Amino acid sequence: MPLTKLVFRPGINREGTNYSNEGGWYDGDKIRFRSGYVERIGGWRQVSGPVIGTCRKLHDFTTLASQNLLFMGTNKKAYLEDSGAIYDITPIRRTVTLGSNPFETQTAGTGVIRVTDTAHGATLGDFVTFSGATAFDGLTTGDLNKEQEITSIIDANTYEVNTGGVSTSGSTSGGGASISAAYQINIGLNTTILGPGWGAGTWGRFTWGSGAGSLAGQTLRLWEADDYGEDLLFNISDGPIYYWDASGTTSTRGVALTSLSGASDVPVVARKVLVSETDRHVLCFGANPIDSADQDPLLIRWSSQESLTDWTPRPTNTAGDIRLSQGSEIITAVRTSRQVLVWTDHTLHSVQFLGPPYTFGTALLGDNIRIAGPNTAISVNDIVFWMGQENFYLYDGRIQAIPCTVREYVFSDINRNQSFKFHAGSLASQNEVWWYYCSENSDEIDRYVVYNYLEQTWYYGTLARTAWNDRASGQRSYPQATGVDNWLYDHEYGLDDGSVSPAVAVNAYVQSADFDIGDGDNFMFIRRIIPDLSFRTSTAANPEVTFTMIARNYNGVGTNNGTDSGDVIRTTTVGGQHDYTDQLFMRLRGRQMALKVESDTTGVKWRLGAPRLEVRPDGRR
């Protein structure tokens, strides 16, 4: 009986129906396409953590001492990661000496104390570090003199913390007369809170009729970061700018840029800060004008060349500003080797270095251009890719919509109200751009979609990663990401899910669209399958995958993972490595068929080639 080779088009296609995509792949998870063939992605392992808060920003840089550091910005803290060790560099907003005996125990047998500090400015969940306190009411100096998280705000002058100790009597004041309190900057939200009405949020950011995410105070905490030589600049989106000096120790905290010696008209608020590398200017997008603390969402300001602190325009320097002529607010900016691309709520602009006397100039590249969120654009090999509100785009000198075979699948099941959480990342070793996003019924990242720009293929899957950093510096062995469990992970490491110990399997599968004989005039009968699989790099002694053939008599896909109650399903196992399965025998009859390949055991890496079917026309009985 003749054999029929199964060769499917690379990439997943969900733009048509299952049957209209005959000859292609229709569904999958944890897979990629390389040189036209489908394979399972790599695994991941925990590197360091957990950090406090959800990380939304990763940025690695290298000091002159060849120390490779990773900035991690969460909604509660700012960190540096160095070879697996994590250092808290969260800036201090206020240091004060408290009055005499400012602590009061609350309930005997607990470690809760009430702290008196006039106009403390703290919010619930903030962190404060006490030093110089003396023991009292059963609480030791070790209980008191450490970083404390504020668990309750009583009023503008008092708050409570839980020291973790055990008081003896309760309702006792103490602590001494020489207590220093160092307050870290206020924490931020871990989600976007929506509100109705004009002015409550950004016009056009969400779909018509939806709530709006407020410009300030009601959106989740986002950080921006860039290296200035070996030092680090970082800022809270729509907040202050901070500086970390590499000449100190890794545990040295960041300081406000305005506090540096010689600071002159440094912006006090900005949506994003980045460094124009070729000409060495610091640019702030959505900054406050000089002589005003109010944020102008369309204003771009820059420092004098080779200066962090000189922002006062003079005839003798190159500091200056420019205001975009169109749009309501700047959403984000991405640097390339030739220019900086700047998105507003509905336009795309180019910012280029011109030299004296204007320093920088802008050009409108396109109107009615939208971006899904501040972190959904990325530059790869000087081509910029971004997720819009209904499509994906690239800019390589001109704006182009990227033909996308999973566009409807992604944008019909997406939570636009949490678009500030969406983020893009590159995986240069695989020629891929990944976008992580929230599905419609999720308020946290739970899905990803991938574009292979070399092979122009699309695929997707489920994975919760809140920030991504490719091994751009060349000093990190693996691309890295943070999970919702607040751990930092190495990706494309090994084959398994290292979020737990011992590691567990990464469940991966791919399923074809239906295929038939001719135009489905005849039923077909399958007797056997000749598998074509590579298990190279698998670590399991006898790696296995499951082959499933699904037969149905009519078009359509059911709700149960692409099947319904009328389908006939045959499943068998393909082994590899030392005992490869030569052929699979299964008896299956139907008008059309689909192939599914999946793995759910540890140590298995597979790549599918061109399996063959022993198939013949058959009558129905």
Salt bridges, closest charged atoms under 4 A:
ASP27 OD1 - ARG14 NH1 3.78
ASP29 OD2 - LYS30 NZ 3.21
GLU39 OE1 - ARG34 NH2 2.89
GLU39 OE1 - ARG607 NE 3.47
GLU81 OE1 - ARG476 NH2 2.89
ASP88 OD2 - LYS77 NZ 2.65
ASP88 OD1 - ARG253 NH1 3.50
ASP117 OD2 - ARG94 NH1 2.70
GLU147 OE1 - LYS77 NZ 2.64
GLU149 OE2 - LYS76 NZ 3.76
GLU160 OE2 - ARG114 NH2 2.69
GLU224 OE1 - LYS57 NZ 3.94
GLU224 OE1 - LYS272 NZ 3.69
ASP226 OD2 - ARG335 NH1 2.54
ASP227 OD1 - HIS59 NE2 2.80
ASP238 OD2 - ARG271 NH2 2.82
GLU277 OE2 - ARG335 NH2 3.62
ASP279 OD2 - HIS281 ND1 2.69
ASP296 OD2 - ARG323 NE 2.83
GLU306 OE1 - ARG280 NE 3.40
ASP310 OD1 - ARG314 NH1 2.91
GLU329 OE2 - ARG205 NH2 2.77
GLU329 OE1 - ARG271 NH1 2.72
ASP367 OD1 - HIS346 ND1 3.01
ASP382 OD2 - ARG338 NH1 3.05
GLU390 OE2 - ARG416 NH2 2.88
ASP413 OD2 - ARG447 NH1 2.75
GLU432 OE2 - ARG32 NE 2.77
GLU444 OE1 - ARG56 NH2 2.85
GLU444 OE1 - LYS421 NZ 3.86
ASP490 OD2 - ARG45 NH2 3.05
GLU492 OE2 - ARG32 NH2 3.19
ASP514 OD1 - ARG552 NH1 2.73
ASP567 OD2 - ARG552 NH2 2.99
GLU614 OE2 - ARG527 NH1 3.34
GLU614 OE1 - ARG528 NE 2.30
ASP618 OD2 - ARG589 NE 2.35
ASP618 OD1 - ARG616 NH1 2.82
